[in-house]
Amino acid sequence: MNAPILSATGLVRRFGERVAVDGFQLEVKRGEAVGLLGPNGAGKTTTISMLAGLMKPDAGVVRIDGVSFEGEGDPRKQWVGLVPQELALYGEISAMENLRFFGALQGLTGSKLATRCGEVLEIVGLSSRAGDRVKTFSGGMKRRLNLAAALVHDPELLLLDEPTVGVDPQSRNAIFDNIESLRRAGKTLIYTTHYMEEVERLCDRVVIMDHGRVIADDSLAGLRQRASSAGRLTLELSAAAATDARWLDAVRSLDGILGAELTGSTLVLEAREVHSGAARALDCLAAHGVRVTGLASHQARLEDVFLQLTGRSLRDG
């Protein structure tokens, strides 16, 4: 059995008395796209820094392809590309010069370096601005160049720490397109963001952190099923049905129906899965002669699960 491309076991990181990361565990297979979510102060950026080899954990170990990853100076660092939350670019030099610098840090030289710089500028749509100083770029262009700098050495594993923060919709969509292309090419991604729709669009699996610990690790479908209501169905019934509700117990006993409440002529069902739940409920109501005059559904979103697991209180870090 092949080792995961990345594993983290028991990672701990303290800053004085504060424990920022407390026993973090993760395994990522080749080609996976994993979303890393958490409230402010949950430990996401500290975790990414340890996974990238920029910060040494106080305890625990990171492994790349089954081998302990020691960070700076470790040859396996070339397997990893990091897109940091803060822009890591030099404004006084050109986009091409930035990429040459970062490529050289990863050991690229000569024609290979020149070729890769041109390729990644093409990927992020900045070829026409290759010779321009980065300080003249818009925020979205800088974010795209930030991504290019992480790609220049063609890493197997890409760590993206809020790569779309503060960008315009066009640049955000361009970054999405770039990341989806990387997924199709078989790259492995770990993606942190506060935008739930990004994770729903880009990731196969979601890890949720809080107070430095992993509190959930599952597929999107699996996480949605953890919500108190994986799906909600609201049915409007005929007035006659509301006056004689002997059918209600039958609906409540249906497979996949988690709850049923009748208020006046409105029936609200909590279903494990919206589509199958709706079909069973409609068949049951029809069998009992109950006429349905309206139907609306709501599938649990990732945001619903996130708030259920981490709470709704504001976090300031």
Stockholm file with secondary structure:
# STOCKHOLM 1.0

chainA/1-317         MNAPILSATGLVRRFGERVAVDGFQLEVKRGEAVGLLGPNGAGKTTTISMLAGLMKPDAGVVRIDGVSFEGEGDPRKQWVGLVPQELALYGEISAMENLRFFGALQGLTGSKLATRCGEVLEIVGLSSRAGDRVKTFSGGMKRRLNLAAALVHDPELLLLDEPTVGVDPQSRNAIFDNIESLRRAGKTLIYTTHYMEEVERLCDRVVIMDHGRVIADDSLAGLRQRASSAGRLTLELSAAAATDARWLDAVRSLDGILGAELTGSTLVLEAREVHSGAARALDCLAAHGVRVTGLASHQARLEDVFLQLTGRSLRDG
#=GR chainA/1-317 SS CCCCSEEEEEEEEEETTEEEEEEEEEEECTTCEEEEECCTTSSHHHHHHHHTTSSCCSEEEEEETTEECCSTTCGGGGGEEEECSSCCCCTTSBHHHHHHHHHHHTTCCHHHHHHHHHHHHHHTTCGGGTTSBGGGSCHHHHHHHHHHHHHTTCCSEEEEESTTTTCCHHHHHHHHHHHHHHHHTTCEEEEECSCHHHHHHHCSEEEEEETTEEEEEEEHHHHHTTSSCSEEEEEEECHHHHHCCTTHHHHHTSTTEEEEEEETTEEEEEESSHHHHHHHHHHHHHHTTCCEEEEEEEECCHHHHHHHHHCSSCCCC
#=GC SS_cons         CCCCSEEEEEEEEEETTEEEEEEEEEEECTTCEEEEECCTTSSHHHHHHHHTTSSCCSEEEEEETTEECCSTTCGGGGGEEEECSSCCCCTTSBHHHHHHHHHHHTTCCHHHHHHHHHHHHHHTTCGGGTTSBGGGSCHHHHHHHHHHHHHTTCCSEEEEESTTTTCCHHHHHHHHHHHHHHHHTTCEEEEECSCHHHHHHHCSEEEEEETTEEEEEEEHHHHHTTSSCSEEEEEEECHHHHHCCTTHHHHHTSTTEEEEEEETTEEEEEESSHHHHHHHHHHHHHHTTCCEEEEEEEECCHHHHHHHHHCSSCCCC
//
